[in-house]
Amino acid sequence: MKFKLSIIALLLVSNTLFGFSLFDREEIATLKEKIEMNYNDPSLHIALAQEYDKDFKKSRSIGDLEKVFDELQIAYGLKPDDLQIVVMNYQVGVMLVKWKRDEVLLNKLHPLFDFLINANLNVEPISAIRSSTRKYDPKDKESAKEHINLFKLALKENNRYFPAYLALASIYNDTNKYDLSIHMANMGIKLEPKFDKFYLLKAQSMMNKIEKKDSNSECRIYNDNDNKEIVKNLKKAIELNKNPNDIEAKMELSTTYNRMGKNKLSVFIAKQAYDNNPNELTKMNLIVNYTEATQIDKSLELLKDFSPKNEFIEIQKMYELAQIYYLKEDWKNSTEYFEDLIDTGNVTNFYTYLYYTIALNANKKEKDFSTLDNLPQKVKMTKWKETVKTYIQNNISDEILLSKATDKCKKTEAFFLIGQNKLLDNNIPEARELFKKVLKEEAYSYKEYIAAKYLLTKY
């Protein structure tokens, strides 16, 4: 991860990198002549570094940046106690180390760092800079461990360097150590309470912790306290982030409001994100929010002529269309979009195959369970999913399905599936009663809850 030099240090440096008035380009030769005559004048070396910096800003060449650093190093050797010269050296040296991934060059920064810390400046620690020379792969335990150790060392070198807390929170989140991630985010908030990313990362780690904790139960229901804390942190992240194009926190907030059943708020926030930064991702997020708020006509309007370039978003588009036509009981179109989705080879969710089978049978008006009988190996099954599969295949009764539904999530699914069968049999009164039971379970984020809510507006 890459971080900029502390604002305290940057204030010592102007927009041109050094803060001195610039010579004209043709004066490089003159400067070199002056240096030959008065080599021990550090201001001449700084002036020449400035000229090389002009070249670097145009070329973005590492060679030009190395020339800047070489001249600054000479100036530092001539006047090692000059704070501004040390700041210039450190800033350019850090850039070079990160660009070249050069640990030998990093060693030259040690005395500069010590000087700046003794001068009470909040600068990027050596170990944090070293982390940028090492490849980071969250899937590689050794890589993650190495970066954790480096950022821990960075905090020992400079415990005021808040980006180290952000780096640790990110790594812990990446490696499923959510309590540690939340702790590091909280530490960062104490140090830099106006930095929006700490609040965003804390909220994301809280969500991931709940998802991980409930991954075996198949019932991912957030309690009110969790949701309120997540919302509070996301709102704070949005409040502090002044960049309207940075919409990550808004998208997370719209998702959280959906989980809470606050669909009007979720749509409002998703629309804000899309209006601020209209792109494929924010458009798809708005479509999903419209669908989950059962405003499916608005979803369809946005989906019309929507051709995402991103493969993941294209797959999401197929799923949304399959789901929308399922809700509208347009079984032919729903079946076709489910088939397109399955043909991508990326479907690992059992429920996609389940609802495809229901749509297919409703369209054909016959019983065809071949898809469920031949699920790909990558589809992870559980006892409950096997029970649902057996029920759809007409091998167990409504009563047995309900007896196996031991939590609100399973009950949500069971009530809906039984109600769906009643509806397909044109038994509307019983279907309505079952859909009402779905809503009473308040599993707001479940597709069955959304479908039951929509179908109750139709029947």
C-alpha positions, 0 to 999 in steps of 0.5 A: 500500500502506498501513502503520501508523506505527512501533511506536516512535512508537505507544508514545508514543500511547495507545489513545485516540490521545493518552494524556491523560485525556478530558474529558466531551463537554459540556466542548467549549464550556468548552474553547473559552471557555478557549482564547479566554482563553488561546489560547497554551496548547498543552494546551488545544488538545490537550484540544480535539483529544481531544474531536474525536477522540471524535467521530471515533471515533464518526462516522469522518468526515473532517471530525471528523479534520480538526478534530483535526488543526487543533487539533494544528497550533495546539498544534505552532505554539505548542510546535514542539519538544515531541516528543509534540505532533509525534508526534500531529501526524504520526500524524493527518496521515498518516491524513488524507493517506492518506484524502484523497490530499492532497499539499498536506497532505503538505507540512505533514508534512515538518518533522514528519518531519525532527524525528522522524527527528532524534529517532531515531524510526522513522517512515513516510517522506514518500515512502512516504506519497506512494505512498498518494496514487497509484493502484497498478496492477501491470499498468501499467508506469509505475504500478509504476515510480513506486511502486518509485521512491517506496519507494526514496526512502522508504528513503533518507529512513528506511532503518530503515522495513522496510515499504518493503522489503515494498512493494518485494518485493511490487511486484517479485513483481507485475511478475515481477522475482523475483530483486529481490523475493527480494533485498528480502525478504532485506533486510527479514528482516535489518532485521525478522527477526520479520515473517512476511510477508517469509518468505511473500513470499520463498517465493512469489517463489521459486515464481513464479520457477521457474514463470516460468523453466520456462513455455516448457519445460512441465516445472515440476519443483522441485529438492529444494534449491528445495523445502527453501528454500521450506518453510523460509521458509513454516514460518518465516512460520507460526511468526511469524504468531500469527493462526490465521485467516491461512492463506495460508502454510499453503495455500502449504505444503500445495501445496509438500508436494504438489510434493514428493510428501509427501501426508500432510504436505500433507493435514495442513497443509491440514486445519489451515488449514481447521480454523483458518479454515473457508471456501470457499477452505480447504475447496477447498484441502483437497479438492484435497489429498485428491484429490492424495493419492488419498483421493478418497472424502474429497474426494467427502464434502467436495464433497457439498452444497458450493455455493461462492458464489465463481465461481472456486471453483465452477469448481474444484469442477467440475474436481475432480468431473470428475477424481475421476469420471475416476479412478473410471472413472465416465465418464458423470459425468466427462463431464458435469462436464467439459461443465459446466466447458467450458460456463463459457467459462473453460477455456483448458487443453488437458489439460481438453479432452484428458481430456474427450475420453478420458472422452467416448469411454470413455462412448460406446464410440466415437471422437469427436475433434470437441472436439480438432478445434475447440479455442477459440483461447484454448487455447495449443498447443505442439509437444508438445501437438500431438503428444499430440493427434495420438496421442489421435486415433490418428494416431501410434504409442506408440513415436513418442509416447515418442520425442517425450517428451524430459523427465520431464514429457513422459514422465509424460504419455506413459506415462500416456496409453499406459497409459490406452489399455491399460487401456481395452483391458482389457490390465491387466498392460501398463497396470500396467507403464506406470503404474509407469513414470509413478511412477518419473518422480516428477513428483509434482504432475502429474495423470497421476502422481496418476492412475497412483498411484490406478489402481495401487491398483485394478488 
